């Protein structure tokens, strides 16, 4: 049986300063406040896509940090104003300076998912389908008007 790094958090080390990571609420925090490790499972449990962001031209620092699980180099990513590093297999490293932006993006993404789910729930009923169809048609008309203006 292999050792699960998330069950023995003492095995997880900050990729910046090598301090032991402290178990947080679904994530692991550097005790020296270098940043936060967010396992892929944490986003999956929230029902969010784990393929966040786009390739960034450069890592947040001169050298991309290693993954806290497999120790391979991570890839630099950007997501609106949030920047972070990602190990496709294990999770995300968010430097302390970018944690606020990253968490704002997560909050926004979750709110959008809730709205989408509410609309999907409405589709289960004929009156809900009609309401959505009416709203969609109104949006189409607005787009047509905007296209005519340009």
C-alpha positions in Angstrom: 0.0 0.0 0.0 1.4 3.4 -1.0 1.5 6.3 1.4 -1.2 8.9 0.7 0.5 12.3 0.9 -2.8 14.0 1.9 -3.4 11.7 4.8 0.1 12.3 6.1 0.3 16.1 5.6 3.6 16.3 7.3 5.0 14.7 4.1 3.8 17.7 2.1 6.4 20.5 1.9 6.1 24.1 0.6 7.6 24.2 -2.9 9.1 27.6 -2.1 10.6 27.3 1.4 10.3 23.5 2.2 8.3 24.1 5.4 5.7 21.5 6.2 2.3 22.4 4.9 -0.5 22.8 7.4 -3.9 21.2 6.7 -6.5 23.9 5.9 -10.1 23.7 4.8 -9.6 21.5 1.7 -6.2 22.9 1.0 -2.7 23.0 2.6 -1.1 26.2 3.7 2.6 27.1 4.1 3.2 28.1 7.7 5.7 30.7 6.5 2.8 32.2 4.3 4.5 31.4 1.0 1.2 30.2 -0.4 -1.4 27.5 -0.6 -1.5 24.0 -2.2 -5.0 23.1 -3.6 -5.3 19.4 -4.5 -7.2 18.6 -7.7 -9.8 16.7 -5.6 -10.8 20.0 -3.8 -12.0 21.5 -7.1 -13.6 18.3 -8.2 -15.5 18.2 -4.9 -16.8 21.7 -5.6 -18.0 20.5 -9.1 -15.5 22.8 -10.9 -13.3 22.1 -13.9 -9.7 21.4 -13.0 -8.4 22.7 -16.3 -8.3 26.2 -15.0 -6.5 29.1 -16.7 -4.4 29.4 -19.8 -0.6 28.9 -20.2 1.3 31.8 -18.8 4.4 33.1 -20.5 6.5 32.6 -17.4 6.3 31.1 -13.9 5.5 33.4 -11.0 9.1 33.4 -10.0 12.3 32.7 -12.0 11.9 28.9 -11.5 8.6 27.1 -11.5 8.2 25.2 -8.2 8.0 21.5 -8.0 4.7 19.7 -7.4 4.3 19.0 -3.6 3.3 15.4 -4.4 5.4 14.2 -7.4 8.1 16.9 -7.3 7.9 17.5 -11.0 8.1 21.1 -12.3 4.6 22.7 -12.5 3.4 24.8 -15.4 2.6 28.5 -14.9 -1.0 29.4 -15.5 -3.1 32.6 -15.7 -6.8 32.9 -14.9 -8.2 36.4 -15.5 -6.0 38.3 -12.9 -5.1 35.2 -10.8 -1.8 33.5 -11.5 -0.7 30.1 -10.2 1.2 27.0 -11.0 -0.4 23.6 -11.8 0.5 20.0 -11.8 -2.0 18.4 -14.1 -2.0 15.2 -12.1 -2.1 16.6 -8.5 -3.1 20.2 -8.0 -2.4 23.9 -7.8 0.2 26.1 -6.1 -1.1 29.6 -5.4 1.6 32.0 -4.2 0.4 34.2 -1.2 0.3 37.3 -3.4 -2.2 35.7 -5.7 -4.5 33.8 -3.3 -7.1 36.5 -3.0 -7.5 36.8 -6.8 -7.6 33.0 -7.2 -10.3 32.6 -4.5 -12.3 35.4 -6.0 -12.3 33.5 -9.3 -13.4 30.3 -7.6 -16.2 32.1 -5.8 -17.3 33.7 -9.1 -17.1 30.3 -10.9 -19.2 28.7 -8.2 -21.9 31.4 -8.4 -22.1 31.0 -12.2 -22.4 27.2 -11.8 -25.3 27.7 -9.4 -27.0 30.0 -11.9 -26.5 27.4 -14.6 -27.9 24.7 -12.4 -31.0 26.8 -11.6 -31.6 27.3 -15.3 -31.1 23.6 -15.9 -33.6 22.8 -13.2 -36.2 25.1 -14.8 -35.9 23.0 -18.0 -37.5 20.1 -16.2 -40.8 21.9 -16.3 -42.8 23.1 -19.4 -43.3 26.6 -18.0 -39.6 26.8 -17.2 -38.6 25.8 -20.7 -41.0 28.4 -22.1 -39.6 31.1 -19.8 -36.0 30.3 -20.9 -37.0 30.2 -24.6 -38.6 33.7 -24.2 -35.5 35.0 -22.5 -33.3 33.5 -25.2 -35.3 35.0 -28.0 -35.1 38.4 -26.3 -31.3 38.1 -26.1 -31.2 37.1 -29.8 -33.1 40.2 -30.7 -30.8 42.4 -28.7 -27.8 40.9 -30.5 -29.4 41.5 -33.8 -30.0 45.2 -32.9 -26.4 45.6 -31.8 -25.1 44.0 -35.0 -27.2 46.4 -37.1 -25.7 49.3 -35.3 -22.1 48.3 -36.2 
